[in-house]
Amino acid sequence: MAFFDKLLGKKKPELKARCPITREPIENGFGYLLTTSQIIASKKYWDMIMTEPETMSYTVSHFKNVASGTQMRNMIFEKYSNIDKPWMISDSCINLFENVDKKSARENARKWWEHAGQFIPEQSGPASNALDTQTFQVWKDYAVLEAGRSRIVLQ
């Protein structure tokens, strides 16, 4: 079939990637491929997520001891920590992830591009499956209970 596609001039659609954080396109051969467990294991990432305009009201409510704010922050954590596929992160966002080996993340991105987006690094999948229970709980506690504390002013 590939022979006929070449003969008839059909090409596969070009692989494209977009950073899930900034939505900026990532050029072929660039970026960093991270697993969900690498994503959630970052204080900088959670501080950013929990203080975005869309989530700031939940953060303020949480720190004012309003249960619904804490519940929403828990739901936000669950949403991100359950992502199954690896994340292609842009150069402008990689510094949010303080516990990541950038060299291996870049190498994983290279493999992802080479395999037309089909490369999946070890420890991929939902963070609760890839991390031990204690480590997962530490990051969940930070994200839900502490993230963004230094960025808000309560009155």
N, C-alpha and C positions, 0 to 999 in steps of 0.2 A: 504494500500500500504506500509506503514511503516513496518508492520509486515513481509511482503514478502521481503522487503529490508534487514531487520535484518536476516531473515531466509537464504537469499541468500548471505549474507555477504557484501551487498552494504552499503557504508557509504557516508554521505554527504561530499562534499569537505570541507576541513578545512578552516575556515575564516582566511583571512590574511589582514593585514593592513600595509601600507607604508606611512611614513611621506611625504606629498607633497612638503616639503621644502628641506629636505636632502635626500630624497628617501630611508632612512634607514628603514628596517623592524621594525615593532612594535610588540612585543610579546603579545600573548593573555592575556588580563587582564590589560595591561599597556596602557600608552598614555593619552592624554587629548583630549576631543571632544569639538571643538569650532565651532561656527556659522560663517558664512561669515562676518556678521556685527562685530563680535568680532575680526576677523582677520584684517579687514581694519581699525579698530580703534586703530592703533598702530604706533607710530612714528618710533620705532625701526624696525618694519617690513618693512615699506616703505623705510626707509633709506637703508636697506639691499637690497630690491628688485631693487631700482633705481640705485644702485651702483654695481650690479653684472656685470661681464664681458660682458654679452649679452646686457645690458641696459646702460652701462656707456657712450657710445657715444651719446645716446639720452639725457642723463643728462647733459653732457658737452655742447651739442648743445643748450639745453634749457637755461642754464645759460649764454650762449653767445647770447641770444635773437634770436635764429634761430627757426622760427615757426614750422618747421618739427619736431624738438626735443620735443617741447611741445605737439604737436599732438600725437607723439608716446607715450609719458608718459601718456597722456589722454587715449589712447587705452589700455595701460597696466593696468591702474586703472580700466577701464571698464571690462576688461577680468577677473580680480580677484574679483571685487565687484559683479559680476553677477553669481558667482558660487552658484548653488542651494543646493547642499548637504553639510552636516557638514564636517568639516575637522578633521581628526585624526592626532594630532600633537605629535611628540616624546618628550621625556623628555629633550633632548638636545636643543629643539627649544622653549619650553614653555616660557622661559624668554624673548623672543622677544615681548611678549604680556603683556604690563605693566598694562592694564586695565582689566585683566581677574581674576576672582575668581578661583584659581587653584583647590581648594577643590571641587567646583561644576563641573568644567571641568573634573576632574578625575572621579567623580561620574557619569557624563554623558557618559564617555568612558566605565565605567564598565557596564552601562545599554546597550550601543551599543554592547559590546561583548556578554552580556547575551542574547540579542535579535538577534543574528546572523547578525549584521550590519544593522538591520532594525529600530533601535531607532533613532528618530529625535527630537532634543531638541527644545523647544519653541524658537521663533524668528529665525528659520532657513530660508533658501532661500536667494535670492539676497539681498544685503545690502540695496538697495534703497527701498525694501518692508518692511524691518524689522526696519529701523531707520527713525526717523522723518526727514523731508526735510532739516532742518537747520543743524542737526548733520551730515547727509550724506554729505552735501556740505562742511562742515568744514574739514572732512577727505579727501574728494576729492581734495580740495584746497591744503591741506598739501601734499598729495601724488604727485599731478601734479606740483605744483608750488614751493614747498620747499624741499621735500625729497632729501637727499644726498648733500645738499648745503655745509655742513661742511666737506665733504669727498673729495671734488674736488678742484683742484688748476687751476685757469684760467690764461692764459698767454697772 
